[in-house]
Amino acid sequence: MIHHFLAGKLQVDQLTIPVNALPQRLTGLRIVQLSDFHFDGMRLAVELLEETIDRANAFAPDLVMLTGDFVTDDPSPIHELADHLRRLQSRSGMFAVLGNHDLEQPHSRAMITEALQRSGIQVLENQAAYPLGEDLAIVGLGDYWSHYFLPQQVMPHINPAVPRLVLSHNPDTAALLKQWRVDLQLSGHTHGGQVVLPRIGPIMAYARRLRLSMPRSVRKLMWRECSEVVKHWEWAMGLHQVGENWLYVNRGLGTYLPGRWNCPPELTCITLVPANSLPTDVKQTSLVVC
């Protein structure tokens, strides 16, 4: 099984993010993000999943955000995964968006949505929720590679004075979302590139460039699926500023071949504070390896 040998140990990334106009009463709001489970019996060990849930609960989060790809191809493992996710604890709610793998089969979208919602996880698709009041919006978008990605149905209708957190599985969407206010976008999808060269970055960013420089007849021999995961490999993991918006990309829990190297599976804990309470250059506060 892939997960036994090639995933590596869980890493917990902790960040403090300043947000403009964040209400004082929400100072210290704690968010846990998990992404890219690929729960199919091969790509995520139950032991790693259970450890991740335990560590997530230890943060006593106010909100839990799940950013897609719960399964890989067959949606039926979602029922077992949802039973595990039922153990997640949150003071004010758990929210999810679906990823491209959650739409592989005609019935996947409905099955996965229903299973998650039975476990107390609200799936948002081009919708906004206000679990903490009308002065903070939680927005969930449909997957970028599908015809369900319709930000124009929700973004223009949010009060421009209200901070908003946006869940969007594919980080490439940050380029399109620049036209709207996004105080923090949470994404996944890339698995961080899985193989990351020190001082260079995800190796798949270079595989894509190499493939595009080749004749069409040769391109078909390249690893198309992974080399075209995203356009913006510079956003493959971590915190980035895209225009005036902030984007955070979680490396995910599931693992594909050839496995992870210098790119461990991730649990993210993000603390929000008003922008005027931190120096503008303070973004990431700590890193804990488990």
N, C-alpha and C positions, 0 to 999 in steps of 0.2 A: 504494500500500500504506500502511496506517495507520502502520506502525512507522517508515517513513522520515521522516515529517514531524511526527508528533504525540507521539512518545514522550519525547524529551528525552534528556539524557546520564545515564548511570548515576551514582547517588549511593551511597556507601558509608557506612553508619551503624555506629559502633562504640560499644558500651556495656559497662559493668562492672556486674554484678548480684550483690548479696550474697544468699547462700542460707543459711538456718538449717541447722545441723548438716551442712554440707558437709564431707566428710572433708578433713583437711589435705592428704592426698596428691593431692586433686583441685583444690587451689588453682591458679587460673590456667587452668582448663579452658576451651578455646576452641571455640566453636560458630559455625558459619556457617549462616545461614538464607536460603533462596531460596523464592519463592512465585509462584503465579499466572503460569505461563509462557504459557498460551494459545497453544501452538505449533501454528499452523495455516496458516502461509504469509502471514498478513496482520498479526497482532497482535504478533509478536516477530521482530525481525531476527536472523538468524544471527550477524551481526557483534556485536550487543549480547550475545547469549547467550555467544559465545566470549570476549568481553572479560570478562564476569561470571565465567565459569569460571576464567579466568586469574587474576583478582583474588582469587577465593575460594581458589584453591590457594596463592596468595602468603601467605595467613595461616597456612598449615600447620595447619588445624583438627584438633582431636581428634575432633569429630563434625560431620557435615553433616545438616541438617534441612530437608526439603522439604515445604511445607505446602499442597500441592494445586493443582487446576486446571492439570494438565499440558497438556491440550488444551482445545478449545472445545466443538464438537459431535461431529464425526467423530473417533473415537479412533485412526484409522489413522496419523496423524502421530507417535504416541507412539514408533514404531520409530526414526524419524530422531532424535527428541529424546533417546531413551535412548542412542543412539550418542554424542551430544554429552555427555550427563551421565556417560558412562563415564569421561570424562577428569577428573571431580572426584576430588580426593584427600582422604583422611581417615585419621587414625591408628587410630581405634577404631570406625569404622562410619558408614554413611549410612542414614538412616531417613526414611520418607515416610508421609504420609496422603493419601487421595484427597479431592478437592473435589466440589462439586455438578456441575461440568461434566464430571468424569471418570465420571459415572454417567448421562449423557444417553441413551445407547443400551443396549439389553439386554446387549450383549456388551462394553461399555466397561470395566466393572469388572475382568473377568477379563483382558482384553487388556492394559490398562494395568499392572495388578499384575504380570503375567508379564514384560512388557517391562522394567519397572523392576528386578525381581528378577534378571533376566538380566544387568543392568548393575551388579549388586552393591549395589543399594539395597533394603533390607528394608522392605516395606510393612506397617504395623501397622494393624490394625482391631480396636479394643477389646482391645488386647493390651499387655503390658508387656515390655520387653527390658532386660537388664542387661549391656551391653557392657563396662562398666568395673568390674563387681563388684556384689555385692548391696546396696551402700550408696548406689546412685544408680539410680533407675528412669527409663526412657524409656517414656512411654505414648503410644500413638497411638489416636485415636478415629475412628469412622466419621463421615461427613458429617452435619451437623445436619439438613439438609433431607431426609434419607433415613431409612429404617427401620433403617439400619445404625448409627445413633448410639446406642450402648448403654453409657454409662460405668459403669452399675451392674454390668456384667459384669466390670469390671477394677478400678475404683478402690477398692472396699471390701476387696479382697484384697491390697493393698500394705501392707506394714508401715508403720504411721503414723509411726514414727521415721525412716523413710527419705525423703530429699528426692526429689522427682520433677519431671521436665520433661514437659509434656503438649503434644502436637501435636494441634491441632483446627482445621480449616480456617476455620470461621466463628467470629469473635470473640464473637458473641451467646451462644455456649455458656459463656462465662465466668460469666454470671449463674447458670446451672444448676450449674456446677462449684464454686460457693462452698461447698457443703456438704462438700467434701473438701479436703484439703490439696493445693494446687498451687503449688509454689515458683516456677515460671515456665511460663506457657502461651504457646506460639508459634502465631500464627494469620496468616491472610492475607485473601483473599476480597474485601475492600473496594476494592482498588487505591488506597487512601488517599483515595478520593473522586474522584481524577483531576483535578478542577478545585477548587482550594483558594484561597479568598479570604483575603488577609492579615488577621489579627486576628479573622476570622470563622469560618473553617473550611471543610469540604467543602460545596460548593454543593448537593449532592444531599440533604443533611440538611434543607435548607430546602425543596427541591422536594417532599420527602415530606410535610412538614408542610402545605404549600400544597395538595397533592393531597387529603389527608385532610380538609381543611376544605371541600372542594367537594362539590356534589351528585353522586350516583353516576353520573348520566348524563354529567357532565363529566369525572369521574375517568378514564373509559376513554380519553380523549384525551391524558392525561398519559403521561409516559415511565415506565410501570409497572415495567419490569424494573430500571432503575437506582434508582428512588426507593424500592424495597422490598428493596434488597440486604441491609440489616441494620436492626435496630431501634435498636441502640446506635451511632449515628453518632459519639457522643463518643469511641468507641473506634476510630475509623476508621484511625488510624495511631499508631505510637509506643508508648510505655510507659505503662501505667495500673495502678492498684491497684484491684482488685475485691474488696471485703471484705478478707480477709487475704491474698489471692492476687495475684500479679503476672501481667500480660498484656502481651505485646508483639505488635503487629500490623505486619507487613511490607507495604509498598506494592505489592509484586509487580513483575514484569518486563513482562508483557503489557499492551497498551493497547487500549481500546475507543474508538470515537467518543464524544464530540468530541475525544478526546486528553487529554493531560496539561498542566496549567498550574499552576506552583508546587507540583508533586507528582511529582518525578522517579522513575523506576524505581529499585528498591533492592536492594542486597546488604547484609545485616546480619552483623556479627561481634560476638558476645557473649562476654565473659569472665566466668566464675563465680569468686567468692571467698567464703570463709566470712563470714557476716553480721557477726561481731564484728571483722572486719578493715577495715571501711569505716565512716565516719560514716553514719548512717541516711538522710541526705538525698542521698547520692551515688548517682546512678543512671546518667545518661548522661555519658560522658567526652569524646567527640569526634565531629566530623562532618567527613567528607572528601568533597568534590565532585570527581568525575573528569571 
